[in-house]
Amino acid sequence: MITKVNPYGHISLTNDYFSGLVEQAAKQCYGIAAMGQAPAESVVRSALRTGSLPPKGVTVTQEAGKLVIALHIKVGFGLNISTITQSITHRVKDEVELATGLKVSRIDVYVDDVIAD
């Protein structure tokens, strides 16, 4: 959960909200075949730390008041991975900053698989 303080009080945004927002923005980008899942080691570590399983393919944390987003994706075969990841990075950053008013420090995109049609 990430909390933002403004003159009217505190706003708390859950990880489910962020994962849904990021997932929808990423899925609208060309070349995304599916959202991936973080490696099993990361899933177990996150579950032990937070007490719940992380959302599929999206992890959002906060460092120095800014968001750090990790995305695990699967892309279509024969597509330019660099172009896809740049597109996702720009779109997700814009969508999250517009919807929440929070600044995004960085977005790490992990291509877990290439899927043939």
N, C-alpha and C positions, 0 to 999 in steps of 0.2 A: 504494500500500500504506500502510495506517495501522497504527501500532504503539501498543499500550497497555502501560504498565508497571504491574505489580502486585507484591505481595510475593513471588510465586512465580517471577517472571521477566517476559519480554517476550512479548506476544501480537501477532502480525502478522495483519492482516485484509486480504485482497486486494481490489482494485477489483471483481473478478468476484463475490466474495461480497456486497459492498455493493450492486452493481447488481441482483443476483438478489433480495436481500432487499427492496430498495426497490421493484423492479418487481412482486414478488408482493403487497406491501402495497398498492400503488397500484391494481393490477388488481382488487382486491377491493372497491374503492370504486365506488359507483353513478355511472354516467355516463361512465366511461372506455371509449372505443371502441377505442383502441389506444395503445401507447407510440409517441412520435414519435422523430425523430432530430434532433440538434442541427444548426444551420445549417452548411453546408459549410465556411465560414471557421473556425468553432470546431473542427470535426472535424480539419481540416488542422493547425491550430495545436496541438491536443492530440496529434496523431500525431507531429508534429515534436518536441514537448517530451518526450513519454513513450516514443516509439518504437513505440507500438501504437495501434490505433484505439480510441476510447472505446466503452463499452457502449451499446447502442441506447437512447437516450432518458434515460439516467441518468448524472450526473457527481457524484462525491463528492470533496470536497477538505477540507482541515483548516486552520482559522485559529485561532490562539491556543488550541490544544488542544480545540477544538470542531469538529464537522462542519458543513459547508455542502453542502447537497444541491440539485442542479438537476435538475428533471424536465421533459421535453418530452412532452406528451400530445396526444392527439386525442380530442375529446369528441363525443357524439351531438348531433344537431341538435335545437333546441327546449328544451334543458335549461339550467338556471341555472348559468352558468359559475362565478360567485362561490361558490355552495354546493358545487359539485364541488371547487374548489381548496381550500376550507376543510376539507372532508372528507379530502382527500388529505393535506394538511399535518398534520392531527392524527393520522391513522392512521400515516403514515410515521414521524413523530417518535416516537410511542409504540412502534412495532415495532422501530425501530432502537435506541432507548435501552434497551428491554427485552432485546433479543437481544445487544447488544454491551457495554452498560454505559457507552457513550460518550455525551456530551451533544451534542445537535444545536443549533447556533447559529441556523440559519435554513434554510428550504426555499423555493427559488424555483421556482414552477410556471409553465411556458410553455405556453400553448395554441397549438399549431402549426396545428391544422386543426379544422374542424367537419364531421363526417361525417353525411350524411343516410342514413336507413335504407333 
